[in-house]
Amino acid sequence: MNCEEHILLRKLQNGDSEALDILYLRYASKVRDFALRLLKDQTDAEDITHDVFLRIWECRGRLGEVCSFKGYLFRMTRNAIFNLMKRRQIRYKFRKTTELDVDRPAEVESDAVVSTDELLGMIELTVRNMPEQRRRVFYMSRYENMSYEEIAKTLNISSKTVQYHISNALAELRKLLTSMLFFV
């Protein structure tokens, strides 16, 4: 890390927002280009860029531990991209699981819209509150991509029992979505 960069990080660590502005002007285009290459979506790349620099501001107190700002920036960007891809995968699996038309445009007021993170949190809570066997079967099916036969063999239960648990888990998730429609 060069001397000027070290000084900027010290200023940033002490709460100097101008130091963040300078780092943003210096590195934002590189972060955005890297994210764009992986995500193939301009809006997502810009969101990642803003999120990374917001996170740098929020974690500025730990910048004294950073040996290479470029390396630190790369890891933050990579992690932000991976997190976005994980959320996309979860949304995709959820759409496939529920067989609902989630992409259908809804005519709702913007303050009434449930965020994706809130929805994923509610889904996770619903799954966590399922009976243990149902939860295990559901996770193995949807998150580990195991077939009904593989699950049955692993848990030493019949394929019909696996099917029963998956059916009930999906019914619980449909109930969650139905109850949420009330608030939309």
N, C-alpha and C positions, 0 to 999 in steps of 0.2 A: 504494500500500500504506500502510495507516495505521501509526501509531507502535507501537501494541500488537502488531500482526502482525509488524512488523519485529523487535521485541524477542523475540517467540516464535521466529521463524526463527533469530535469533542463538543463543538458548538451545538450540534443536534442533541447530543446527550444532555446538555444543559438547557434544552428547551428552546433553542434558537430556530424558529420556523423558516428563517431565510436560508439557513443551511440546508433544510429539507428542499426548499425551492430550487437551490442550486443543484443538488443531487438529482432531483426530479428532472430538471432540464437536461442534465448530463446523461442520465441513464434510462429515462422513461421510454424513449424510442426503441432502445435495445430490448427492454423487457417486453414491450408490445410486439415487436417483430418476432421474438422467440415464442411468445404465447400464440401469435397468429400462425406461425409455422406448424405448431402442434394442434391447435384447435380449429383452424380453418374458418374462423368466424371473427370478423372485425370487432363486433360489439363485445363478445366474450373476452377478446384480447385486451380491449380497452378497460373493461371491468377488472380483469386480473391486474392490469397495470396500476389502476387506482387503488385496488385492494392491497397490493404489495406495499405501495408507498404509505398508505394509511397504517398498515401493520408496522412499518418501519417507525413511523411517528409514535405509535402506541407502545412499541418496545424499545424506544430510544434509550431508556435507562440501562439496557444490556449491551449497548453498542461498544462499550469499553472492552468486551470480551472478543470482539470481531478482529481477526487478523487480516482478512481480505474482504473488503466490502463487495467486490465483484462476485466472489464466491458465495458470500452471504446472500446477495441479491439473487444469484442463480438458484440457490437452494430454496429461498422463499418463493420465487416464481415457479419453480418445478413443483413444490408442494402445493401451491395454490392451484396449479393446473391439474395435478393428480386429484385434489379434493373436488374440483369441479367435475372431473371425469367420473369419479366415484358417485357423486350426486346424480349425474346423468344416468349412470348404469342403474342406480337404485330406482330412479323415476321410470326408466324403461322397463325394468323388471316389474315394478308396481303396475304399470299400464297393462303389461302382458298378463299379469296375475288377475287383475280385477276385470279385465275386458270391458272397461268403461270408456266412453269417448271423452277422455280427459282433454283432448285438444280442441273440443268444441268451444267456440267463443261464447262466453257468458256475458250477459248484459247486467253487470253489477257496478255498484259504485266502487271507486278505487279504495276507499277506506274499509270496505267490507271484504276485500279479497284476502284470502288466507295465503301467507307466503309459503314457498316450497319448504323452507326449513321448518316452519310450524307444522305443516302437513306431515313431513317425514318424521318429525318428533312424535306426533300423535300416532302415526302408524307404528313406530318403534315401541311406543308405550303400550299400544294395543297388543302387539305381538308378545312383548315381555309379560303381559298379564294373562296370557293364554295358559292353560294347564301345561305342565312341563312336557309331557309326551307330544302334545300338539305343537308346542313351540319348537321342540327339537326336530320334529318331522318337517315343519314349515321351513325352518332355517336350512335343513339339509336339502330340501327341494329347491327353494328359491335363491338361497345365497351360495350354496355349494354345488348347485346344478346337478344333483344326484337324481337318478331315475327312481320311480316308485319301487322297482325291484331291488335296486342298490340299498335304498333306505330300509326296506323290509329285511334284507339280509343283514345289514349292519345292526339294526335294533332287534333282530330276531322276532319280528312280527309279520303278519301276512300283508300282502299287497293291498288287499281290501281294507285293512286297518289303516294303512298309509293313506289310501284314497279317502277314507272317512275323515281322517285328521286334516288333510289338505282342504277338503270340502268345507269342513267346519271353520277352519282358519280363514278361508276366503269369505265365508258368510259373515264372520265377525268384522272383517275389513270392509265389506260392503255396507254393513250396518253403520260403521263409523262414517263412511262417506255419505250415506243417506242422512244421518243425523247432522252432518256438517252442512248439507244443502239447506237446512233450515236457516242457518245463519247467513247464507249468501243471498 
